[in-house]
Amino acid sequence: MMRSHFFKGFPLLLLCLSTICLADIQITTTINDVHVRGSHALAGSIFLDISADDFPDASPQHPVFLKLSLDNDGLLGETLVDQTIGNPSLNQPLFLAMILNSDSAILEAGPETVSIVRWVAGEDAIWLRVNQSTSGWISNGGLPTAPTENHSVYFRIGLWARLDAQELEDHDPTQLNLPFNTRNPNTNGNLADSVSTLICLDLSQSSLEISGIESLLGVDLLAYDETAQISPGVFGEGTLLPLINFSNARIGRGRDISCNIEAFQQPLRAGVTTNTVHFSMDCHIPGPNIWVDLHDGSYLTLEGDPSKGIGFLPGSAEFIIGGVSSGIETVDPSSAFVSNGKTLYSRLFLAWDAGTMNLANAAVDVNVQVIHGDSTQAPDIFWQWNLLNHDGYLDDAPFNGPQQGRRCEAYEIEAGSGLFQFVQAIPTLTTWGLLLFLALFMAAALWFLRKSRLTA
């Protein structure tokens, strides 16, 4: 089985690859574009290929620990393994499928040979454990032996469950120790046992840039003996093994998310009436940017000034697309105030629920009822769009379990904000009606006065 099979199923033309060799270990990565301030940014994958007797002394009593550390102040955005907590879905090791890259040898490594033993949100490192000597990982000609350049063994992280299982389903079972990455080392191949190992990162406080050398997100790999385990599930700087020490295997390239959003509105009418606001939205900006669209759960915030009597009635806002209304409106209870005997809310949220909409020079209309009691003051209404970066992380059946996500959890992006700056409020029909009544009254009074003079 040739090494090129590592990436069966990957769109190679769309992915950048990074490969670093040290001693007899090769690390190959894919490089994803990542939002430099994203809280759940999806990085690339990591493949570790062993082609020598690199861990001859590894055993359950004397394991070797591999530490993959992030640079540029990147942190893990999600927890996959934390053996110190009570959650049974997260406190068990995650065993990595090992694949023999050979046309003749047989893989003898057990299902618990390599595992993830710590992967905790907010930390900067992933910890792997190797608990079986590489001296007997494979069998060649009936004899136990270590991996070689022609009979190497690799394992990987950074794949979603479906791709992981599909990548391995065509392999000869004698060249696998597991059918996929899983928490159940005794799995019989039930797809419900497969687990995603996507590398989701919190880069919200990172030093990653969108250009130059600081735009490249890397990982460093160090190996320690069993002294790295401080307590069950907790690891630190143990005795360093000289075999492995490399850095800057790239898994991400920094990119920004940028949107141009402008708001146009009809003049605001005083009193109670429906006003239409037109938004022009473009989030497909050329350059070092990740494009985003309008997905369900994204929302618009509108906020008035209660000191000027500007507020919203519940149930008064909606999106209008192609003449069809949509949207889920909520009001902030803490923003309630009373004006002219009515309970109003100065802060309103309108969530998008009409499916994904492409935001390349898109137009979105919003109808909203605004109460503006004082028509002598020009009201300003604050607006802000918060967009979700994608439409959901869960995969389809049979890989729709909570730990089988096809991507990282969605997160919010503050895409744009501004003010509706109304120069003058237009009187409502109620005011026009009053003016018309006064005009008719004056006309009637003048007619009556003139008629009285003629009679006299």
N, C-alpha and C positions, 0 to 999 in steps of 0.2 A: 504494500500500500504506500503510495508516494506521498511526500510531504505536502504537495499542493492540495491534497485532500483536506488539509486543515480548514480551508475556507470554502468548502463546498456550500453553495447556497448563498454566499455573500455577494452583493453587487460590487465586485472589485473595482469597477470603473468609477464608483462613487465614493470609495473609501481610500484613505491614505494609510499606508502601513509603516510601522516602525519596527526595526529588528536590531537587537543588541545581543552579541555573543560574548560570553565570559566563561573561561574554563570549558566545561562540557555542558553548560546550560545555555539554552537560547531562549530569549524572551521576544515574542512577536506580538505586536499590538495593532489594533485598528484605531484610527484617530477620528473622533467626532467633533463637529462644531458644537461648542458649548456656550451658553449665555454667561457672560463674565460675572453677572450678579444673580444668576438663577439659584433658587433654593432647592430645586430638584433637577439639576442638569444632567443629561445622560452622556456619560463618557464612553470611550471605546472599550474594546475587549482586550483581555490579556491571555496569551497562550504561553505556557512554560513547557519547554521541551528538554527532557533529560536524556543525555546520550553517553553516560559513563556511570561508574559506581560512585556517585556524588554523596550519598548518605549511607555509607556502609555500616555505621554503628546505630542507625535509627532503630528504635523498638518501642513498644508501648510503655516500657519503663524509662526509656531514655529517648524521647522524641526529639526531632529537629523542628524548630519553629521558623517559618519564613515570614518576614514582615514586609509588606508592601506599603510604603509611605507616600502620601501625596505631597507635592511641592506647591509653591505659590499660595500658601495659606488655604488650600482647598480642604474641605471637610466632607466626611460621609454624610449624605442627606437622609439616609434611611437605615434602619436597623434590620439586619438579616439574622445575626447570631449574637445573643448575649446570654451566656450561661449563668449569670448572676441573678437573673430575674425569674419570676414564677410563671411567666407565660409559656405554656408548653409548645406553642407554635414557633417560638423564637429561641428557647433556651437549650435546644439540641444542636450539636454540630451539623454542618452541612457537608456531606461527603461528595467529593468530586470524582466524576467519571474519568478514568484513565484509559488512554487509547494507545495501543501498540502500533507503531508505524513500521510494519515489516510484512514481507510476503511469506515468511516461513516459520518464524518463532511464535510462541504462545505466551500470552500475558498470565502470570501467576500471582500478581499483586492482589491482595484481598480488597474487599469493598470499602474497608475502613482505613486504607493506607494513607490517603491524603484527604484532609478535611479543613473546612473553614471553622475556626474555633472562636473568633471574635470579629464582629463587623457591626459597629455601633454608631448610630447617628451622632454627629457632633465631634467625633474623633477623626484623626488624620491618617489612620492606618488600618489595614486588613491583616489579620493573623491567620496563617495556615499551619497545620500540624502534619508532619510526616512521621508515621510510627511503624514503618517496616523498612528493613534494610534494602537498599537498592541492589544488593548483591544477589537477591533472589526474585527480583521483579519479573523476570521472564524465564521461559524455558526454551532452550534451543538445542535440538537434537536429543531431547530427553534430559538435558542437564540444566540445573538452575544456573542462571548467570545474570550479570548486570546489563543494563542497556548499553548499546554501542551506537556508533554513528549510523550503522545500517539497520539497527533494531532499536530505535529510540522510542521513548514513551512520553506522551504529553498530556496535559490537563489544562483546563481553561475556565476563566470566569468572565462575566460581562455579557452573557447570552440570556435571552428570554427563554422560558421553558419550552415553548413550541419548537423554536429553532434548535435548541439543545437536543431534544429528543429526535427530531427529524434528521439532524446531522449524523446521528449514530445508528439509526434504525437499519441502515444497509450494511453496517460493518459486520464482519465475522465475529460471532459471540466469543470466540477464543481470544480475540484481541481487545476485549473490553473487560473491565472489572465491574462496571455498572452500566445500565442502559441510558442513564442521564444523571445529572447532578440531583441529589436527593437527600432528605433527612433520614430516610429509611434504608439502611445498608442491606436489608433483606428483601428489598422490593422484588416482585416477580414481573416487573415491567408495567405495572398499572400506571397509566399516564397521570393519575391524580397524585402520584408520589413525586412527580417532577417539580423542580423549584427553579424560578428565575434567579440569576445572579447578576442582574444588571447593576452597573456601577453608577449609582445616582448620587450626585454631589451637591453639597451646599456651598455655593461660591459667592453667597451674598456679602461676605466680608473678605473675599480673596483679594490677592494683589494681581490677579490675572488681567492682562491688557488685551486690546483688540489688534495690536500690531507689534512687530519686533519679536525678540526672543522671549519677552515676558508674556507673549500671547500663547505660548506652548505649555500645556499642562502635562507634567510628567509624574512618574512614580519611581521610587528608589526601592531596591530589594536588598535586604540583609538577612543573614541566617544566624540563628542562635541555637545553643544546646538547651537542655531541659531547664537550666537555671532561669530562662526567660519567663517561666510560669511562676508568678508571684503567689497566686492562690488560684483555686479552680475558676477558670474563665477569665482571669486577669493576668496580663502579660506586661513585661517591661524589658529593660536593657539587661539581658543576661550575658553569658560568655559568647562573644562573637566568634563565629566560625569563619576562617579565612577563605573558604571555598567560594563564597558568593559575596560580591560587593559591587553593585553597579547602580547607576542613576540615570535619570532622564529618559526612560522609555516613555515615549509620548502617547497619551490617550485622549488628549483634547486640544482644540484650537479655539482661542478666545474670540467670541463674536458678540455684538451688541444686538439689541432689539429696539428698533426705531419706528415710530409712526408719525405721520402728519395728519392731524385731525383739526378741522375747522368747523365752527358752528355758525349757522345763519338762521335768523329767526324773524318772524313777523313781529311788528311792534306789540309789546305786551299790552293787553287790555285790562283796565281796572275792573274791580269787582270779581265776579266768578265767571270765568269763560275758558274755553279750550284754546290753547296756544300751540302752534306747531313749530318745532325746531328741526332744522335740516342739518345733519352732520355729513361732512365730506371726510372719508377715512381712507388712508393709504398706509398699510403696514408692510408693503413689499418694496422697501427702499433698497436700491442697489448699494453695493459696497460691502464692508465686513459686517453684515447683518444677518440675523436669522429671521425669516419671514413668519409672521403669525396671522391667523385669521380670527373671525368672530365665531366662538364656540359656545355651546350651551353652558350656562353658569357664569359667563362674562357678564358684567353689569355696569350700568350707568348710575352715577350718584348726582342728584340735584339738591342744592341747598340754598334756601332763601334767608333773608334777614328778618327775624321776628320783631326786631325793634322798629321796622318799617311796616309791620303787619303783613309781610310777605310769607305765605305758606301754601301748603298743598292739602287737598282733601284726599283721604284714603280712597283708593280705587279709581283715581283720576288719570293715571299715566298708562301709555301703551306705545309699543313700536308699531309703525306702519310700513310694511314692505309689500309693494305691488298691490296696494289697496287692502291687504289683509293685516289684521291686528294681531299682535302677539306680545309676550312679555309677562313676567311675574313680578308684581309690585309689592314692596314692603315699605313701611315707614319706620323711622327710628322713634321708639316710644319716648326716649329721653328728650326729643326735640319738640314735644307737644307744647302748645301755648294757646291761649284763648284770645280771639279777636272778634269784636262785635257779637259776642255770644256763641261763636263757633269755635270748636276745637280743631286747630290746624297743626300741621307738622312742618317744621322748617327743613327737615332732611328726609329725602325720599330715595329709594333704591329701585331700579328697574332692571331685572335680570333677563338676559336673552335666553329664549327657549325654542327657537325656530330652526335648530340644526346649524351645521357649519356654513358660514357665508364667507366667500372669498373677499379679502380686504385689499384688493388691488384697485385703487380709485373707486371705492364703493360709496353708495349713498344710503344713509339710514335716517328715517324721519321718526320723530317722537312727538306724540300729542300728550299734553299735560294741562290739567286745570290748575290755574294759579289764582289765589285770592290776594288781591292787592288793595287794601282798604284805603290808602292815601294816594290818590291819583296826582297829587302835586309833587311827589318825589319820584325820581327816576330809579326804578329798582334794578339791582344787579343780582343775578342768580348764578351761583358757582356750579360748574359741572366737571365731572371727572369720569373717564373710562378706565375700568380695570378689566383686562383681557386674560383669559386662561390660555396657556401656551399650547394646549392641544385638547382633543375631545374625549380623553379618558385613557386610563392605563390598562384596564382589564382586557384580556384576550377573549376570543370566542371558544365555545366548547369544542373539544374536551379539555382545553387549557384555560378555563375560566375561574380557577381557584384564586383565592386572595393573595397567594404567593407565586402566582404564575403570570404576573403582569407582562405585557408586551413592551412597556416603556415605563419610565418613572411617573410618579404621581404628578398631576397637573399642578401648576402654581400660578399665582396672579402676577400680572405685569401692569404697572401704572403706565398706561399708554399715552395719556394726554389729559390736560385739564385747561380750564379757562373760565371766563365770565360771559354771561349774556349781558351786554352793556346796552341797556335801553336808554335812548336819549329822552324820550317822552312817552308817557303812557297815553294810549288812546281811550277816550271815554267808552264805556260799554253801552249797550242798547238801552239799559235802564236810564243812564244819563241823557242819551239822545232823546228818549221818550219824555224826560222832564223838560228838556229844552224845547221840544216840539209843543208840549202842553203850554209852556210859558209864552211861546210865540203865538199860538192860537188864542190864548187868553188876552194877550195884548191887542191882537187884531180885533177880537170881539169887543174889547173895551173901547177901542178907537171908533169902531162902527157904531156902537151904542152912543158914544159921546157926539159923534157927527149927526146921528139921527135925532138926538135930543135938541141939538142946536137948530136943525131945520124945522122941527116941530114948533120950537119957540118963535 
